[in-house]
Amino acid sequence: MNKIFQSIIAFFVFLLFSFGAVAQQIQETNLVAPSQMTSSAGVLEDNDVGNIYYGATPSNLREDSPVLVFIHGYTSSASTWWDGNDMYTQAHADGYRTAFVSVHPDKDMWVNGDLFNNMLGTITNHFSVNKVVVVAHSKGGLDTDAAMVHYGAVDKVERTITLSSPHHGTPLADLAQSGWVSWLSGVFGQVNDATNCLQTGYASYFRSQTDNHQNNSAANFRTVGSWGYGGILWVPGQYLNWNGGNRWAGGNDGVVTYQSSQRPNSAILLSGYGNSTTDLDHFEIQEGQYMWNTIKSNLPYTLAKIGAKPVDNSTPTNPNAVVESRVQILSSEKTSRNFIVEEGVTETMLDIHHVNTNEEFVVIAPNGETVNPKIVRVSAQANNLLGGFATTLLIENPQVGTYSIESQNAFVALVTDNEGITLRMTSDLSDEKYVYNVGETINLNISLLNEKGINTQGTELTGAMTLTSNDIKSQSAVILEFKENNGQFTATVNDELEEGIYSIAIQAGNGNFSKSLVTSIAVVDGVLHKLADGTKDPIKENAVESIELLPSFPNPFSTQTTISFELKSSDAALLTIYDAVGRVVETVDLSSYGIGTHQYIWNVNQSKVKNGLYIAEIRNGNERVTQTMIYSK
């Protein structure tokens, strides 16, 4: 992943390509020797997707040395291996033949896997070899996995070494795709096929399709994960600390947790937190100066052996089965937002993502005074899974109570404390269970980890599950209704959900604390990635006996939208509009409407309704139907 951002407006892109996608034309280019390289040497001027760059033949080439094929990650291209990176230089100096490929920077692993499989056929023919070794950075590891296991490239690859590949996805993609902030991450250009498939729920689906595949046993993977982060990755790294990436779990590199970098049934080359070799961030781990010796020592027929080959294989685990969060997520367009500092907190960090450069943010303390927080960074580019420009503020020894943050423009802020309550979510998922099947009951359990003994009496939990889809007019959603039992909160979903990836957003608080949790799960009925091939049955989630909810119009909308529905019985019905985390915004008693087709015009109360996703639900007895709407003024 490099730091290039697209400038597009999208809301929920779920454009999953089928195996029958139009073939990408493959082109071949010869690179000059590393000593003659410039940042753009040999690179095609326009979009170079489908291009293979062959490294110059080393003068010290050994006949039996393997060919190394390098594949990049999200938003990147082949040049990432030589532009500001000495990986090509190191491999060439040690006598290895190389090839560097450019796949789609923003597509899923199915599209790129199909393309990469064809490129590997071209590369093996070019070098007259049967097999190559693949070195993959970040999402390139998933693209390689799809190419080998699902498209048959396992016969062309002797082994693959992945560098911080999110084999189990990343919570940052969950956040980018969530209804909570997607209205803004869409502006940042961070909602696309790649971020969709990097959601933890989608990655779990991919693992469920891959780990038991007949080709998987022949797929030889070795993985490296890192745990150091700083600069633009500092606060995303802090966010991941509370989402499966703390030091006890091996840490994280600011984009991918160490646990996620471990592919099931594959060799682990280096350990995580505490290992000086892997004290790297997500961008550094692809650089030759840090990783070439590790790669070199794990190649077949190497010219020099440095270190030992791995002896420990990873056991199948599902790091997404338990989700934790100590973060408050604030989303705003042109107003103030509140956050709570709990007792015992000595540092509060605000990572603010915004549309324009040089934004000014005013922070007001509980006593009404303006705070002058320490400016940790002002970045022209933020992490490319969250997007936008970024400002990070630090409040040291904060007051206990409710703060406000004000801005004249849109922003999303992640508020993290060094102490305080943590939300922990468990479900029916486990090391053996990665996905739900259509029609299966879903049980979500929330615990409050409260080491400081903060008063949690009267805690209110709200939440929603929303299908991540490119067609917001057909999106299904479920409002999560939590029941408390001795401090444990449980929500049960019995709806026969449409198959797909569901974003889960949960908000908890009682005035003494406030916490947010975002994750995703997969609901499947066969092969999920064929949803876009045109063979899927029409959506039937609203086909209940007594109610029909028609698409609202306009959607998205800026001032009002018309919600059309049909009541097929005289039973009392209720229309409720919720925000993205299940909090009630408006209710309408429909008991006087009677049997027939009706319309309700929702005129937005701009003092209550903020930019983002909203869920319209009509209930009639035990039946209910939902649809999602986007408000963007």
ChimeraX attribute file (.defattr): number of C-alpha atoms within 10 A of each C-alpha:
attribute: neighborCount
match mode: 1-to-1
recipient: residues
	/A:1	22
	/A:2	16
	/A:3	16
	/A:4	14
	/A:5	17
	/A:6	15
	/A:7	12
	/A:8	14
	/A:9	14
	/A:10	18
	/A:11	28
	/A:12	24
	/A:13	20
	/A:14	24
	/A:15	18
	/A:16	24
	/A:17	20
	/A:18	17
	/A:19	16
	/A:20	10
	/A:21	12
	/A:22	10
	/A:23	12
	/A:24	18
	/A:25	11
	/A:26	17
	/A:27	15
	/A:28	16
	/A:29	15
	/A:30	15
	/A:31	20
	/A:32	16
	/A:33	16
	/A:34	19
	/A:35	7
	/A:36	8
	/A:37	15
	/A:38	13
	/A:39	12
	/A:40	11
	/A:41	16
	/A:42	15
	/A:43	18
	/A:44	13
	/A:45	7
	/A:46	6
	/A:47	11
	/A:48	17
	/A:49	20
	/A:50	21
	/A:51	22
	/A:52	26
	/A:53	25
	/A:54	21
	/A:55	23
	/A:56	17
	/A:57	16
	/A:58	16
	/A:59	11
	/A:60	11
	/A:61	15
	/A:62	15
	/A:63	9
	/A:64	11
	/A:65	16
	/A:66	20
	/A:67	19
	/A:68	21
	/A:69	23
	/A:70	25
	/A:71	27
	/A:72	29
	/A:73	28
	/A:74	24
	/A:75	20
	/A:76	22
	/A:77	22
	/A:78	22
	/A:79	20
	/A:80	25
	/A:81	22
	/A:82	20
	/A:83	15
	/A:84	11
	/A:85	17
	/A:86	19
	/A:87	22
	/A:88	27
	/A:89	18
	/A:90	18
	/A:91	21
	/A:92	21
	/A:93	15
	/A:94	17
	/A:95	19
	/A:96	27
	/A:97	21
	/A:98	25
	/A:99	26
	/A:100	27
	/A:101	26
	/A:102	26
	/A:103	29
	/A:104	23
	/A:105	20
	/A:106	20
	/A:107	22
	/A:108	26
	/A:109	28
	/A:110	26
	/A:111	25
	/A:112	26
	/A:113	28
	/A:114	25
	/A:115	25
	/A:116	29
	/A:117	23
	/A:118	20
	/A:119	25
	/A:120	23
	/A:121	16
	/A:122	16
	/A:123	26
	/A:124	16
	/A:125	12
	/A:126	11
	/A:127	15
	/A:128	9
	/A:129	13
	/A:130	13
	/A:131	22
	/A:132	23
	/A:133	20
	/A:134	26
	/A:135	24
	/A:136	25
	/A:137	29
	/A:138	26
	/A:139	30
	/A:140	30
	/A:141	30
	/A:142	30
	/A:143	27
	/A:144	29
	/A:145	29
	/A:146	26
	/A:147	27
	/A:148	27
	/A:149	23
	/A:150	21
	/A:151	19
	/A:152	16
	/A:153	25
	/A:154	24
	/A:155	15
	/A:156	20
	/A:157	25
	/A:158	19
	/A:159	20
	/A:160	27
	/A:161	27
	/A:162	32
	/A:163	30
	/A:164	33
	/A:165	30
	/A:166	28
	/A:167	27
	/A:168	29
	/A:169	29
	/A:170	29
	/A:171	29
	/A:172	27
	/A:173	25
	/A:174	29
	/A:175	25
	/A:176	29
	/A:177	34
	/A:178	29
	/A:179	30
	/A:180	26
	/A:181	24
	/A:182	27
	/A:183	25
	/A:184	31
	/A:185	30
	/A:186	22
	/A:187	19
	/A:188	26
	/A:189	22
	/A:190	31
	/A:191	30
	/A:192	23
	/A:193	21
	/A:194	25
	/A:195	28
	/A:196	29
	/A:197	28
	/A:198	28
	/A:199	30
	/A:200	29
	/A:201	30
	/A:202	27
	/A:203	26
	/A:204	27
	/A:205	25
	/A:206	27
	/A:207	21
	/A:208	15
	/A:209	17
	/A:210	17
	/A:211	17
	/A:212	11
	/A:213	12
	/A:214	11
	/A:215	17
	/A:216	17
	/A:217	13
	/A:218	14
	/A:219	21
	/A:220	18
	/A:221	24
	/A:222	24
	/A:223	26
	/A:224	25
	/A:225	34
	/A:226	32
	/A:227	31
	/A:228	24
	/A:229	23
	/A:230	15
	/A:231	14
	/A:232	22
	/A:233	20
	/A:234	21
	/A:235	23
	/A:236	24
	/A:237	26
	/A:238	27
	/A:239	26
	/A:240	26
	/A:241	23
	/A:242	20
	/A:243	27
	/A:244	26
	/A:245	29
	/A:246	20
	/A:247	15
	/A:248	10
	/A:249	15
	/A:250	22
	/A:251	27
	/A:252	35
	/A:253	33
	/A:254	29
	/A:255	32
	/A:256	30
	/A:257	35
	/A:258	26
	/A:259	25
	/A:260	26
	/A:261	26
	/A:262	30
	/A:263	28
	/A:264	20
	/A:265	19
	/A:266	20
	/A:267	21
	/A:268	24
	/A:269	22
	/A:270	15
	/A:271	17
	/A:272	27
	/A:273	22
	/A:274	14
	/A:275	14
	/A:276	12
	/A:277	16
	/A:278	21
	/A:279	20
	/A:280	23
	/A:281	24
	/A:282	27
	/A:283	20
	/A:284	19
	/A:285	25
	/A:286	27
	/A:287	22
	/A:288	20
	/A:289	14
	/A:290	17
	/A:291	18
	/A:292	18
	/A:293	16
	/A:294	20
	/A:295	19
	/A:296	20
	/A:297	18
	/A:298	21
	/A:299	21
	/A:300	14
	/A:301	14
	/A:302	17
	/A:303	16
	/A:304	11
	/A:305	15
	/A:306	13
	/A:307	11
	/A:308	10
	/A:309	14
	/A:310	13
	/A:311	8
	/A:312	11
	/A:313	17
	/A:314	14
	/A:315	13
	/A:316	14
	/A:317	19
	/A:318	19
	/A:319	23
	/A:320	29
	/A:321	21
	/A:322	16
	/A:323	20
	/A:324	25
	/A:325	23
	/A:326	26
	/A:327	27
	/A:328	22
	/A:329	24
	/A:330	20
	/A:331	23
	/A:332	22
	/A:333	20
	/A:334	14
	/A:335	16
	/A:336	19
	/A:337	18
	/A:338	14
	/A:339	18
	/A:340	23
	/A:341	26
	/A:342	24
	/A:343	19
	/A:344	17
	/A:345	17
	/A:346	16
	/A:347	15
	/A:348	21
	/A:349	23
	/A:350	25
	/A:351	25
	/A:352	24
	/A:353	27
	/A:354	26
	/A:355	18
	/A:356	13
	/A:357	14
	/A:358	13
	/A:359	18
	/A:360	11
	/A:361	16
	/A:362	14
	/A:363	22
	/A:364	18
	/A:365	19
	/A:366	17
	/A:367	11
	/A:368	11
	/A:369	10
	/A:370	14
	/A:371	15
	/A:372	13
	/A:373	17
	/A:374	12
	/A:375	13
	/A:376	16
	/A:377	15
	/A:378	18
	/A:379	17
	/A:380	13
	/A:381	17
	/A:382	25
	/A:383	26
	/A:384	25
	/A:385	29
	/A:386	28
	/A:387	25
	/A:388	29
	/A:389	22
	/A:390	27
	/A:391	25
	/A:392	22
	/A:393	21
	/A:394	20
	/A:395	18
	/A:396	13
	/A:397	11
	/A:398	20
	/A:399	18
	/A:400	18
	/A:401	16
	/A:402	19
	/A:403	22
	/A:404	17
	/A:405	20
	/A:406	17
	/A:407	18
	/A:408	14
	/A:409	16
	/A:410	17
	/A:411	26
	/A:412	25
	/A:413	23
	/A:414	20
	/A:415	26
	/A:416	24
	/A:417	22
	/A:418	12
	/A:419	18
	/A:420	22
	/A:421	24
	/A:422	20
	/A:423	23
	/A:424	18
	/A:425	22
	/A:426	17
	/A:427	17
	/A:428	15
	/A:429	20
	/A:430	15
	/A:431	12
	/A:432	11
	/A:433	13
	/A:434	25
	/A:435	22
	/A:436	18
	/A:437	16
	/A:438	17
	/A:439	16
	/A:440	14
	/A:441	15
	/A:442	17
	/A:443	14
	/A:444	17
	/A:445	19
	/A:446	22
	/A:447	16
	/A:448	18
	/A:449	16
	/A:450	14
	/A:451	10
	/A:452	13
	/A:453	11
	/A:454	15
	/A:455	14
	/A:456	16
	/A:457	11
	/A:458	11
	/A:459	17
	/A:460	16
	/A:461	24
	/A:462	21
	/A:463	25
	/A:464	24
	/A:465	25
	/A:466	26
	/A:467	30
	/A:468	23
	/A:469	21
	/A:470	18
	/A:471	14
	/A:472	20
	/A:473	18
	/A:474	20
	/A:475	21
	/A:476	24
	/A:477	27
	/A:478	24
	/A:479	24
	/A:480	22
	/A:481	15
	/A:482	18
	/A:483	14
	/A:484	14
	/A:485	8
	/A:486	5
	/A:487	14
	/A:488	12
	/A:489	19
	/A:490	20
	/A:491	20
	/A:492	15
	/A:493	17
	/A:494	12
	/A:495	16
	/A:496	14
	/A:497	21
	/A:498	20
	/A:499	20
	/A:500	23
	/A:501	27
	/A:502	28
	/A:503	26
	/A:504	27
	/A:505	24
	/A:506	23
	/A:507	21
	/A:508	20
	/A:509	18
	/A:510	14
	/A:511	18
	/A:512	18
	/A:513	22
	/A:514	25
	/A:515	24
	/A:516	24
	/A:517	25
	/A:518	28
	/A:519	27
	/A:520	27
	/A:521	26
	/A:522	25
	/A:523	25
	/A:524	20
	/A:525	13
	/A:526	12
	/A:527	11
	/A:528	19
	/A:529	21
	/A:530	16
	/A:531	18
	/A:532	13
	/A:533	13
	/A:534	9
	/A:535	8
	/A:536	9
	/A:537	7
	/A:538	7
	/A:539	12
	/A:540	12
	/A:541	19
	/A:542	17
	/A:543	12
	/A:544	13
	/A:545	11
	/A:546	19
	/A:547	23
	/A:548	20
	/A:549	22
	/A:550	19
	/A:551	19
	/A:552	23
	/A:553	15
	/A:554	16
	/A:555	17
	/A:556	20
	/A:557	17
	/A:558	15
	/A:559	14
	/A:560	16
	/A:561	20
	/A:562	18
	/A:563	20
	/A:564	16
	/A:565	19
	/A:566	17
	/A:567	23
	/A:568	16
	/A:569	14
	/A:570	14
	/A:571	14
	/A:572	15
	/A:573	23
	/A:574	15
	/A:575	20
	/A:576	17
	/A:577	22
	/A:578	20
	/A:579	25
	/A:580	29
	/A:581	28
	/A:582	22
	/A:583	19
	/A:584	15
	/A:585	16
	/A:586	16
	/A:587	14
	/A:588	12
	/A:589	12
	/A:590	18
	/A:591	15
	/A:592	9
	/A:593	15
	/A:594	16
	/A:595	15
	/A:596	12
	/A:597	15
	/A:598	15
	/A:599	13
	/A:600	14
	/A:601	12
	/A:602	14
	/A:603	11
	/A:604	17
	/A:605	12
	/A:606	11
	/A:607	7
	/A:608	8
	/A:609	14
	/A:610	19
	/A:611	23
	/A:612	23
	/A:613	24
	/A:614	25
	/A:615	26
	/A:616	23
	/A:617	20
	/A:618	24
	/A:619	18
	/A:620	20
	/A:621	11
	/A:622	5
	/A:623	14
	/A:624	23
	/A:625	23
	/A:626	24
	/A:627	25
	/A:628	28
	/A:629	26
	/A:630	22
	/A:631	20
	/A:632	17
	/A:633	12
